[in-house]
Amino acid sequence: MVRSNALVVLVSVGLGLLGPACKSQRKPKEGGSSDAGVVLGPVGAKVSGRLSQEVRKRGRAMVVRVGGADHVQNNDHVDLVALFPAPKTGEPVTVTVLQNVIVLSAEPAAWVDAPAWDLTVLVLPEEAEILGLARKVGRLHASLRNPGDVGGLDEVARTSVDTLVAGDRAKALLKMRAAVIDKVGSPDPHKLVRRSGPLSGLIPKHGRALSLPLAGLGPVRPGDRVDLLWVATGPRVRGSIGRIMSERLVVLSVDGPDRATLLVVPMEAALLVLAADQGDLTALLRNPEDLATTSFDMPATLETLLTGKRAGAGQLDGPP
């Protein structure tokens, strides 16, 4: 019963119903202080000696274990997505619970089966409560952002398995990405291939770098564009389905034979974290000049396999 009530609080905070805890209360002025008193230090401050010396008044340094921090370094800024069971139903959901959090230190986690990192983050006491609860009832996933991008989401939508199956959110996010990231411009593929410094500096405004397990990465290189195919089975998806979950994503980094970092918009991070948890994601390489999008409104199902209705439904254009 206590856990259920706690989850209600977490979901309410994540959806912005209990005030601005989800959207950063840490809006630094010039020099790194906030209106409420000095919470954050200047961006880029080096952590040396005792870490307590780097914690500003009203701030707290908290260690959290997260996934997706493949490219997070000291003094980077991240958003934190929580994956946890929803109150009453127990269905898995994701919510972006904190935005624009400064990382004081980042270390690979030891003795874990899946890739994970221990991040020491600088938060307010109220935000520590949120992270502590999210860590207790679920898992946290980080998405990297440009330290110069101080914008954030005013409202944060909860993502559920039904959201993944319906596909409406994915279509809306594709339009959002085209409006904000593609308009600003994606990172130069040559800079991505030759990159030697932090990845955060190459992330455009309104973008996030999200690291995920992906199949099909053999021919994929940094700077390529991919679609993501999501395949899931089980009672939560009412059988077995295959759906194109995201389209025309820029590959920022290929981190291994089955792991890559993609450029997404903030709301897309929660969607893809849940998709990776509830099924398998496969990268589909595409021509960077191909602007076409998928026209199927319904996902493929076992019935589709039996009838073969989709086989040859589309038509390829001529040579690239």
C-alpha positions as CSV (number, residue, x, y, z in Angstrom):
1,M,0.0,0.0,0.0
2,V,2.8,2.4,0.8
3,R,4.5,1.6,-2.5
4,S,1.3,2.2,-4.4
5,N,0.9,5.7,-2.8
6,A,4.5,6.4,-3.5
7,L,4.1,5.6,-7.1
8,V,1.1,7.9,-7.4
9,V,3.4,10.7,-6.1
10,L,6.1,9.7,-8.6
11,V,3.7,9.7,-11.6
12,S,2.1,13.0,-10.4
13,V,5.5,14.6,-10.2
14,G,6.6,13.2,-13.5
15,L,3.4,14.6,-15.2
16,G,3.9,18.0,-13.6
17,L,0.8,17.7,-11.4
18,L,2.6,18.5,-8.2
19,G,4.6,21.5,-9.3
20,P,7.8,22.1,-11.3
21,A,9.9,19.4,-9.7
22,C,10.3,17.6,-13.1
23,K,11.2,20.7,-15.0
24,S,14.5,21.9,-13.5
25,Q,14.3,24.3,-10.6
26,R,18.0,24.8,-11.2
27,K,18.1,27.7,-13.7
28,P,21.6,29.1,-13.4
29,K,22.2,32.8,-13.8
30,E,25.4,34.1,-15.1
31,G,28.1,32.7,-12.9
32,G,26.1,29.5,-12.1
33,S,23.9,30.6,-9.2
34,S,20.1,30.3,-9.1
35,D,17.4,32.8,-7.9
36,A,17.0,30.7,-4.7
37,G,20.6,30.9,-3.6
38,V,23.6,29.2,-5.0
39,V,22.6,25.7,-6.1
40,L,24.8,24.9,-9.0
41,G,28.4,25.7,-9.7
42,P,29.7,27.0,-13.0
43,V,29.5,24.6,-15.8
44,G,32.8,22.9,-16.4
45,A,34.0,23.2,-12.8
46,K,36.5,20.4,-12.1
47,V,35.9,18.0,-9.3
48,S,39.0,17.8,-7.2
49,G,39.7,17.0,-3.6
50,R,36.6,16.4,-1.5
51,L,33.5,16.2,-3.6
52,S,31.6,18.0,-0.9
53,Q,33.5,21.2,-1.9
54,E,31.7,21.1,-5.3
55,V,28.2,20.9,-3.7
56,R,26.6,24.3,-3.6
57,K,24.2,25.6,-1.0
58,R,20.8,23.9,-1.1
59,G,22.3,21.4,-3.5
60,R,22.9,17.7,-2.7
61,A,25.3,15.2,-4.4
62,M,23.5,11.9,-5.0
63,V,24.8,8.7,-6.5
64,V,22.3,6.9,-8.8
65,R,22.7,3.9,-11.0
66,V,21.5,4.4,-14.5
67,G,21.5,2.9,-18.0
68,G,22.4,4.7,-21.2
69,A,25.3,6.7,-19.8
70,D,27.8,5.4,-22.4
71,H,29.0,8.9,-23.3
72,V,28.3,10.8,-20.1
73,Q,31.4,12.6,-18.6
74,N,32.0,14.7,-15.5
75,N,30.1,18.1,-15.7
76,D,27.8,16.9,-18.5
77,H,24.1,17.6,-18.3
78,V,21.5,14.8,-18.5
79,D,17.8,14.1,-18.4
80,L,16.7,11.1,-16.3
81,V,13.9,8.8,-17.4
82,A,12.3,6.4,-14.8
83,L,10.9,3.0,-15.8
84,F,8.6,1.6,-13.2
85,P,5.2,-0.2,-12.7
86,A,2.2,2.1,-12.8
87,P,-0.1,2.3,-9.8
88,K,-3.0,-0.1,-9.7
89,T,-2.3,-1.8,-13.0
90,G,1.3,-2.7,-12.6
91,E,1.9,-2.0,-16.3
92,P,5.4,-0.7,-17.1
93,V,5.6,3.0,-17.8
94,T,8.3,5.6,-18.4
95,V,8.4,9.2,-17.3
96,T,11.1,11.8,-17.6
97,V,11.4,12.7,-13.9
98,L,14.3,15.2,-14.0
99,Q,15.7,17.5,-16.7
100,N,19.0,19.3,-17.1
101,V,20.8,17.6,-14.2
102,I,24.6,18.2,-13.8
103,V,26.8,15.1,-13.5
104,L,29.6,15.6,-11.0
105,S,31.2,12.2,-11.8
106,A,30.4,9.2,-13.9
107,E,31.8,5.7,-13.4
108,P,30.9,2.3,-15.0
109,A,29.0,0.2,-12.5
110,A,30.7,-3.0,-11.2
111,W,29.2,-6.5,-10.9
112,V,26.2,-5.9,-13.2
113,D,24.8,-8.0,-16.0
114,A,23.6,-5.1,-18.3
115,P,25.6,-2.0,-19.1
116,A,25.1,0.5,-16.2
117,W,26.8,3.5,-14.7
118,D,27.0,5.1,-11.3
119,L,26.4,8.9,-11.7
120,T,26.9,11.4,-8.9
121,V,24.4,14.1,-9.8
122,L,23.8,17.5,-8.3
123,V,20.2,17.9,-7.3
124,L,17.9,19.7,-4.9
125,P,16.6,17.8,-1.8
126,E,13.2,17.5,-3.3
127,E,14.7,16.0,-6.5
128,A,16.7,13.5,-4.4
129,E,13.3,12.3,-3.0
130,I,12.1,11.7,-6.6
131,L,15.3,9.9,-7.6
132,G,15.3,7.8,-4.5
133,L,11.8,6.6,-5.1
134,A,12.3,6.0,-8.8
135,R,15.4,3.9,-7.9
136,K,13.5,1.9,-5.4
137,V,10.5,1.0,-7.5
138,G,12.1,0.8,-10.9
139,R,15.2,1.8,-13.0
140,L,16.7,5.0,-14.3
141,H,18.0,5.8,-17.8
142,A,20.1,8.9,-18.7
143,S,19.9,10.9,-22.0
144,L,22.7,13.2,-22.7
145,R,22.2,16.9,-23.7
146,N,24.3,19.8,-24.8
147,P,25.3,21.8,-21.6
148,G,24.5,25.0,-23.4
149,D,20.9,23.9,-24.0
150,V,18.9,25.0,-20.9
151,G,15.4,24.5,-22.3
152,G,13.1,21.7,-21.2
153,L,9.7,20.2,-21.4
154,D,6.9,22.1,-19.7
155,E,4.7,19.0,-19.6
156,V,5.9,15.4,-19.6
157,A,3.7,12.6,-21.0
158,R,3.7,9.1,-19.5
159,T,4.6,6.4,-22.0
160,S,2.9,3.0,-21.6
161,V,2.9,-0.2,-23.7
162,D,-0.4,0.9,-25.2
163,T,1.4,4.0,-26.4
164,L,4.0,1.8,-28.2
165,V,1.3,-0.4,-29.8
166,A,-0.8,2.5,-31.0
167,G,2.0,4.3,-32.7
168,D,0.4,7.7,-32.6
169,R,3.1,9.2,-30.3
170,A,5.9,7.9,-32.6
171,K,4.3,9.8,-35.6
172,A,4.0,13.0,-33.5
173,L,7.6,12.7,-32.4
174,L,8.8,12.3,-36.0
175,K,7.2,15.6,-36.9
176,M,8.6,17.2,-33.7
177,R,12.1,16.0,-34.6
178,A,11.8,17.4,-38.1
179,A,10.7,20.7,-36.8
180,V,13.3,21.2,-34.1
181,I,16.4,19.1,-34.7
182,D,16.4,18.9,-38.5
183,K,15.7,22.6,-38.7
184,V,18.7,23.4,-36.5
185,G,20.8,20.9,-38.3
186,S,22.2,17.5,-37.4
187,P,25.9,17.0,-36.5
188,D,28.4,16.7,-39.4
189,P,28.9,13.0,-40.0
190,H,32.6,13.7,-40.5
191,K,32.9,15.2,-37.1
192,L,31.1,12.2,-35.6
193,V,33.5,9.8,-37.2
194,R,36.6,11.7,-36.2
195,R,35.3,12.7,-32.8
196,S,37.9,12.7,-30.0
197,G,36.2,15.0,-27.4
198,P,32.9,14.8,-25.5
199,L,29.8,13.9,-27.4
200,S,27.7,16.4,-25.5
201,G,29.2,19.4,-27.5
202,L,27.9,17.9,-30.8
203,I,24.3,17.5,-29.7
204,P,22.1,20.2,-31.3
205,K,19.7,22.4,-29.3
206,H,16.5,20.5,-28.3
207,G,18.2,17.2,-29.0
208,R,19.2,14.3,-26.7
209,A,21.8,11.5,-27.1
210,L,20.2,8.2,-26.2
211,S,22.2,5.0,-25.9
212,L,20.3,1.7,-26.4
213,P,20.8,-1.9,-27.3
214,L,20.1,-2.4,-31.0
215,A,20.3,-5.3,-33.4
216,G,21.3,-4.9,-37.1
217,L,24.2,-2.5,-36.6
218,G,26.6,-4.3,-38.9
219,P,26.6,-1.8,-41.8
220,V,25.7,1.3,-39.7
221,R,28.2,4.1,-39.2
222,P,28.2,7.4,-37.2
223,G,26.2,10.0,-39.1
224,D,24.0,7.4,-40.8
225,R,20.2,7.6,-40.5
226,V,18.2,4.6,-39.4
227,D,14.6,3.5,-38.7
228,L,13.9,1.5,-35.5
229,L,11.9,-1.7,-35.9
230,W,10.3,-2.8,-32.6
231,V,9.2,-6.4,-32.2
232,A,7.5,-7.6,-29.0
233,T,5.6,-10.7,-27.9
234,G,3.5,-11.5,-24.8
235,P,0.2,-10.6,-23.2
236,R,1.0,-6.9,-22.7
237,V,1.0,-6.4,-26.5
238,R,-1.9,-8.9,-26.9
239,G,0.1,-11.4,-28.9
240,S,3.1,-10.6,-31.2
241,I,3.6,-7.4,-33.1
242,G,6.2,-5.7,-35.3
243,R,6.1,-1.9,-35.7
244,I,8.4,0.8,-37.1
245,M,8.9,2.8,-33.9
246,S,11.0,5.7,-35.0
247,E,12.2,6.9,-38.4
248,R,15.2,8.9,-39.8
249,L,17.1,8.9,-36.5
250,V,20.7,10.1,-36.7
251,V,23.3,7.7,-35.4
252,L,25.7,9.6,-33.2
253,S,27.9,6.7,-32.2
254,V,28.2,2.9,-32.7
255,D,29.2,1.6,-29.3
256,G,29.5,-2.1,-30.1
257,P,28.0,-4.9,-32.2
258,D,24.6,-4.5,-30.5
259,R,24.6,-1.0,-29.0
260,A,24.4,2.6,-30.5
261,T,23.7,6.2,-29.5
262,L,21.0,8.0,-31.3
263,L,19.9,11.6,-31.6
264,V,16.3,12.0,-30.4
265,V,14.0,14.7,-29.1
266,P,13.3,14.7,-25.3
267,M,9.9,12.9,-25.3
268,E,11.3,10.3,-27.7
269,A,13.8,9.1,-25.0
270,A,11.0,7.8,-22.7
271,L,9.3,6.1,-25.6
272,L,12.5,4.2,-26.8
273,V,13.6,3.3,-23.2
274,L,10.3,1.5,-22.7
275,A,10.4,-0.1,-26.2
276,A,13.9,-1.5,-25.5
277,D,12.7,-2.9,-22.2
278,Q,9.5,-4.5,-23.5
279,G,10.8,-5.9,-26.8
280,D,13.7,-5.9,-29.3
281,L,14.8,-2.9,-31.4
282,T,16.5,-3.4,-34.7
283,A,18.2,-0.6,-36.7
284,L,17.2,-0.4,-40.4
285,L,19.7,1.6,-42.4
286,R,18.3,4.1,-44.9
287,N,19.5,6.5,-47.5
288,P,20.1,9.9,-45.8
289,E,18.3,11.7,-48.7
290,D,15.2,9.5,-48.4
291,L,12.6,11.7,-46.7
292,A,9.7,9.2,-47.1
293,T,7.9,7.9,-44.0
294,T,6.1,4.7,-43.2
295,S,2.4,4.6,-44.2
296,F,1.2,1.6,-42.2
297,D,-1.1,2.6,-39.4
298,M,-1.4,-0.9,-37.9
299,P,1.6,-3.0,-36.8
300,A,2.4,-6.4,-38.3
301,T,0.9,-9.3,-36.4
302,L,1.0,-13.1,-36.6
303,E,-2.1,-12.8,-38.7
304,T,-0.1,-10.7,-41.2
305,L,2.4,-13.6,-41.5
306,L,-0.4,-16.1,-42.1
307,T,-2.1,-14.0,-44.8
308,G,1.0,-12.4,-46.4
309,K,-1.0,-9.3,-47.2
310,R,1.9,-6.9,-46.6
311,A,4.4,-8.8,-48.8
312,G,5.3,-6.5,-51.7
313,A,2.8,-3.9,-50.6
314,G,5.3,-1.1,-51.2
315,Q,7.4,-0.3,-54.2
316,L,11.1,0.6,-54.2
317,D,12.3,3.5,-56.2
318,G,15.1,3.2,-58.7
319,P,18.8,3.2,-58.0
320,P,19.9,5.7,-55.2
